[in-house]
Amino acid sequence: MSTFTIEGGCKLKGELEPQGAKNEALQMICATLLTDQDVLINNLPEISDVLKLIEILRSMGVQVDRMQKGIYRFNAAHVNIDFMKTVEYAKKASSLRGSIMIIGPLLTRFGKGLIPQPGGDKIGRRRVDIHFIGLQKLGATFKFDTDKQWYSVSASKLKGCYMLLDEASVTGTANILMAAVLAEGTTTIYNAACEPYLQQLSKMLVSMGAKISGIGSNLLTIEGVNSLKGCTHHILPDMIEVGSFIGLAAMTDSDLTIKNAGVEHLGIIPNSFRQLGIKMEQKGDDLLISGNRHYEIDTYIDGSIMTISDAPWPGLTPDLLSVFLVVATQAKGSVLVHQKMFESRLFFVDKLIDMGAQIILCDPHRATVIGLDRNHSLRGTKMSSPDIRAGIALLIAAMSAKGKSTIENIEQIDRGYESIDLRLNMLGAKISRG
């Protein structure tokens, strides 16, 4: 198990450019299974989750060529469906939650798909029912082996239909959308997720010959086509990394410029940070964060404590609530952080309390943060990263703390942030990997 050792209290200065969006990359890689022609993807983040998914496809017979850093060519002309029955596939697919999105493309193109119960972050229940209910509505037969924890779907031919999703699941919508593009007839997906990642997936599929309307809304209409062609696709900057860098700059009182931040795709993320009192300036597609020695949390009109909560797009992404919570620990004022979508994502606050933060964990979904207004620095400690987003939040806390901190299980951080230690050290951080 690898560790980070962080010398806290270092101010950073310089420029950072976000990597390609992890969540978008996983969808696009799965979509390459829909065609037997070349698909070129640019700006792929070379993080462990993405590389794991690429390795699964490569083992399945997909030809994958790394043209240069971040640029990959995929050709799925010769897919070995039987690989899904192997122990190797079970081991690789179960270690990566995003692997579930290969089911839709395999089902619609080859008539069947198998997947072990997926792994990923330990952040409470994350139901996969929506994926399989949607595929069943398209005509698939679904089976679940309770002993081996295997899911399987099969169909001779999928047929379009109307469906209302139980929740606006991003990966569920992506899986069903990819299955529907080659189904017979028209599919209507209501309460579809509409995050920028889904918009990008839809645009990529359209460039491959799919017929999709309603892109960017929660009502998608798909007219099935017989086949798809190849394409070239460029992945957006990772909004979660952009938000993490905003929080890092504020928490360490640093002067950072986030280059090519993809501001038009950030939604309410910048304004949500401004509600915590964070100062930032936009110049073109760059964000400049500086002058945050003291920042004060807004209150509601009647003076009551503000709540920051997650919601489906265009609401605030749940992947950044851990960062918002950490940033609030050194603000002036108080805030209630309400994590609605995952029940275990706030349990990492015990590490922050050990560091001197004033936080009341109300229940698995809510935490009240009483800001210290930098009157007291957090203190270094030893901790472990439970998931990707809590991991980066703990790293931000450690970088702002007084003294030395150690973070174990940093493999979780590496799943979502490429060479984060090297990139931050170039700006003045003191992070060593062990």
Residue pairs with C-beta under 8 A, 6 or more apart in sequence:
1 408
1 409
1 411
2 408
2 409
2 410
2 411
2 414
2 433
2 434
3 406
3 407
3 408
3 410
3 433
3 434
4 395
4 398
4 406
4 407
4 410
4 413
4 421
4 431
4 432
4 433
4 434
5 404
5 405
5 406
5 431
5 432
5 434
6 380
6 395
6 398
6 399
6 401
6 404
6 405
6 406
6 407
6 429
6 430
6 431
7 404
7 430
7 431
8 377
8 378
8 380
8 398
8 399
8 400
8 401
8 402
8 403
8 404
8 405
9 377
9 400
9 401
9 402
9 403
10 252
10 399
10 428
10 429
10 430
11 252
11 253
11 254
11 255
11 428
12 248
12 249
12 252
12 254
12 255
12 256
12 424
12 427
12 428
12 429
13 254
13 255
13 256
13 427
13 428
14 256
14 257
14 426
14 427
14 428
15 256
15 257
15 258
15 259
16 245
16 256
16 257
16 258
16 259
16 423
16 427
17 237
17 258
17 259
17 260
18 237
18 238
18 241
18 242
18 245
18 258
18 260
18 261
18 262
19 43
19 45
19 47
19 237
19 238
19 241
19 417
19 418
20 43
20 44
20 45
20 70
20 235
20 236
20 237
20 238
21 45
21 196
21 197
21 200
21 235
21 236
21 237
21 238
21 239
21 240
22 45
22 47
22 49
22 50
22 238
22 240
22 416
23 170
23 195
23 197
23 240
24 196
24 197
24 200
24 201
24 235
24 236
25 41
25 44
25 45
25 50
25 235
26 49
26 50
26 53
26 98
26 101
27 101
27 171
27 174
27 197
27 198
27 200
27 201
28 41
28 200
28 201
28 204
28 233
28 235
29 41
29 44
29 50
29 53
29 54
29 57
29 74
30 53
30 98
30 101
30 102
30 104
30 105
30 174
30 178
31 39
31 105
31 178
31 201
31 204
31 205
31 208
32 39
32 41
32 57
32 62
32 74
32 75
32 76
33 57
33 62
33 76
33 79
33 102
33 105
33 106
33 109
34 76
34 105
34 108
34 109
34 178
34 181
34 182
34 205
34 208
34 228
35 76
35 208
35 227
35 228
35 229
35 230
36 75
36 76
36 77
37 75
37 77
37 228
37 229
37 230
38 73
38 74
38 75
38 230
39 73
39 74
39 75
39 208
39 230
39 231
39 232
39 233
40 67
40 71
40 72
40 73
40 74
40 230
40 231
40 232
40 233
41 71
41 72
41 73
41 74
41 232
41 233
41 234
41 235
42 70
42 71
42 232
42 233
42 234
42 235
43 70
43 71
43 234
43 235
43 236
44 50
44 70
44 71
44 72
44 235
45 70
45 235
45 238
45 418
46 69
46 70
46 418
47 414
47 415
47 416
47 417
47 418
48 411
48 414
48 415
49 96
49 98
49 415
49 416
52 92
52 95
52 96
52 99
53 96
53 98
53 99
54 64
54 72
55 92
56 89
56 92
56 93
56 96
56 99
56 102
57 64
57 74
57 76
57 102
58 64
59 83
59 88
59 89
59 92
60 79
60 80
60 83
60 84
60 89
61 76
61 78
61 79
61 80
61 83
62 74
62 75
62 76
62 79
63 73
63 74
63 75
63 76
63 77
63 78
64 72
64 73
64 74
65 72
65 73
66 72
67 73
79 106
79 110
81 106
81 110
81 112
83 89
84 106
84 113
84 114
84 115
85 114
89 114
90 116
90 150
92 99
93 99
93 102
93 115
93 116
93 118
94 116
94 117
94 118
94 119
95 119
96 118
96 119
96 120
97 118
97 119
97 120
97 121
97 126
97 171
98 118
98 120
98 171
99 115
99 118
100 115
100 118
100 128
100 131
100 171
100 175
101 171
101 174
101 175
101 178
102 113
102 115
103 113
103 115
103 131
103 135
103 151
103 153
103 175
104 113
104 131
104 135
104 174
104 175
104 176
104 177
104 178
104 179
105 178
105 179
106 112
106 113
107 113
107 135
107 140
107 153
107 154
107 155
107 158
107 179
108 158
108 178
108 179
108 180
108 181
108 182
108 183
109 182
111 154
111 155
111 156
111 157
112 152
112 153
112 154
112 155
113 152
113 153
113 154
114 150
114 151
114 152
115 150
115 151
115 152
116 148
116 149
116 150
116 151
117 149
117 150
117 151
118 128
120 126
121 386
121 387
121 388
121 389
121 412
122 344
122 386
122 387
123 342
123 343
123 344
123 345
123 386
123 387
124 342
124 343
124 344
124 345
124 364
125 343
126 342
128 151
128 172
129 166
130 165
130 166
130 167
130 169
130 172
130 176
131 169
131 171
131 172
131 175
131 176
132 140
132 142
132 151
132 153
133 166
134 163
134 165
134 172
134 175
134 176
134 179
134 189
135 142
135 153
135 158
135 175
135 176
135 179
136 142
136 153
137 161
137 163
138 155
138 158
138 159
138 160
138 161
138 176
138 179
138 180
138 183
138 187
139 155
139 157
139 158
139 159
139 161
139 183
140 153
140 154
140 155
140 158
140 179
141 153
141 154
141 155
142 151
142 152
142 153
143 151
143 152
143 153
144 150
144 151
144 152
145 151
145 152
157 183
157 184
158 179
158 180
158 182
158 183
158 184
158 224
159 183
159 184
159 185
160 180
160 183
160 184
160 185
160 186
160 187
160 188
160 222
160 223
160 224
161 185
161 187
161 188
162 187
162 188
162 190
163 176
163 187
163 188
163 189
163 190
164 190
164 191
165 172
165 173
165 176
165 189
165 190
165 191
165 192
166 191
167 191
167 312
168 191
168 192
168 193
168 194
168 218
168 312
168 313
169 193
170 193
170 195
170 197
170 198
172 193
173 189
173 192
173 193
173 198
173 220
174 193
174 197
174 198
174 201
176 187
176 189
177 189
177 192
177 198
177 201
177 202
177 205
177 212
177 220
177 222
178 201
178 205
180 187
180 189
180 222
180 224
181 205
181 210
181 211
181 212
181 222
181 224
181 225
181 228
182 224
182 225
182 226
182 227
182 228
183 222
183 224
184 224
185 223
185 224
186 221
186 222
186 223
186 224
187 220
187 221
187 222
187 224
188 219
188 220
188 221
188 222
189 219
189 220
189 221
189 222
190 218
190 219
191 218
192 198
192 214
192 217
192 218
192 219
192 220
193 218
193 312
193 313
194 216
194 217
194 218
194 312
194 313
194 314
195 312
195 313
195 317
196 236
196 239
196 265
196 267
196 313
197 236
199 215
199 216
200 233
200 235
200 236
202 210
202 212
202 215
202 220
203 215
204 231
204 233
205 212
205 228
206 212
206 215
207 231
207 232
207 233
208 228
208 229
208 230
208 231
209 225
209 227
209 228
209 229
210 222
210 225
210 228
211 222
211 223
211 224
211 225
212 220
212 221
212 222
213 220
213 221
214 220
214 221
236 262
236 265
237 260
237 261
237 262
237 265
239 262
239 265
239 266
239 267
239 269
239 317
240 317
240 319
240 320
240 389
240 416
241 416
241 417
242 258
242 261
242 262
242 266
242 269
242 287
243 266
243 269
243 273
243 317
243 320
243 323
244 320
244 323
244 392
244 396
244 417
245 256
245 258
245 289
246 258
246 269
246 270
246 273
246 278
246 280
246 287
246 289
247 273
247 320
247 323
247 324
247 326
247 327
247 393
247 396
248 254
248 256
248 396
248 399
248 424
249 255
249 256
249 289
249 290
249 292
250 273
250 276
250 278
250 289
250 292
250 295
250 327
251 326
251 327
251 330
251 396
251 397
251 399
251 400
252 396
252 399
252 400
253 292
253 293
254 289
254 290
254 427
254 428
255 288
255 289
255 290
256 288
256 289
256 290
256 427
257 286
257 287
257 288
257 289
258 286
258 287
258 288
258 289
259 285
259 286
260 285
260 286
261 285
261 286
261 287
262 285
263 270
263 282
263 285
263 287
264 285
267 313
267 314
267 316
267 317
268 314
268 315
268 316
269 316
269 317
269 320
270 280
270 282
270 287
272 308
272 316
272 320
272 324
273 280
273 324
273 327
274 280
275 297
275 298
275 306
275 308
276 295
276 297
276 298
276 308
276 324
276 327
276 328
276 331
276 335
277 292
277 294
277 295
277 296
277 297
277 298
277 331
277 332
277 333
278 289
278 292
278 295
278 327
279 289
279 290
279 291
279 292
279 295
280 287
280 288
280 289
281 287
281 288
281 290
282 288
293 374
294 332
294 373
294 374
295 331
295 332
296 331
296 332
296 333
297 306
297 328
297 331
297 332
297 333
297 334
297 335
297 371
298 306
298 333
299 305
299 306
299 333
300 306
305 334
305 335
305 336
305 368
306 335
306 336
307 335
307 336
307 337
307 338
308 316
308 321
308 324
308 335
308 336
308 337
308 338
309 315
309 316
309 321
309 337
309 338
309 339
309 340
310 316
310 317
310 318
310 321
310 338
310 339
310 340
310 341
311 340
318 339
318 340
318 341
318 342
318 345
319 388
319 389
320 389
321 337
321 339
321 345
321 346
321 389
322 345
322 346
322 348
322 389
322 390
322 392
322 393
323 389
323 392
323 393
323 396
324 337
325 337
325 346
325 349
325 352
325 359
325 367
325 369
325 393
326 352
326 393
326 394
326 396
326 397
327 396
328 335
328 337
328 369
328 371
329 352
329 357
329 358
329 359
329 369
329 371
329 372
329 378
329 397
330 371
330 372
330 373
330 374
330 378
330 400
331 369
331 371
331 373
332 371
332 373
333 371
334 368
334 369
334 370
334 371
335 368
335 369
335 371
336 362
336 366
336 367
336 368
336 369
337 346
337 366
337 367
337 368
337 369
338 365
338 366
339 345
339 346
339 365
339 366
339 367
340 365
343 364
343 365
344 364
345 387
345 389
345 390
346 361
346 364
346 365
346 366
346 367
347 361
347 364
347 386
348 386
348 387
348 390
348 393
348 394
349 357
349 359
349 361
349 367
350 361
351 381
351 383
351 394
351 397
352 359
352 378
352 394
352 397
353 359
354 381
354 383
355 378
355 379
355 380
355 381
355 397
355 401
355 405
356 372
356 376
356 377
356 378
356 379
357 369
357 372
357 378
357 397
358 369
358 370
358 371
358 372
359 367
359 368
359 369
359 370
360 367
360 368
360 370
361 367
362 368
377 400
377 401
377 402
378 397
378 400
378 401
378 402
379 401
379 402
379 403
380 398
380 401
380 402
380 403
380 404
380 405
381 401
381 405
381 406
382 405
382 406
382 408
383 394
383 398
383 405
383 406
383 407
383 408
384 407
384 408
384 409
385 391
385 394
385 407
385 408
385 409
385 410
385 412
385 413
386 409
386 412
387 412
388 412
388 413
388 415
388 416
388 417
389 416
390 412
391 407
391 409
391 410
391 412
391 413
391 416
392 413
392 416
392 417
392 420
394 407
395 407
395 413
395 420
395 431
397 405
398 405
398 407
399 424
399 429
399 431
407 413
410 433
413 420
414 420
421 429
421 431
421 432
421 433
424 431
425 431
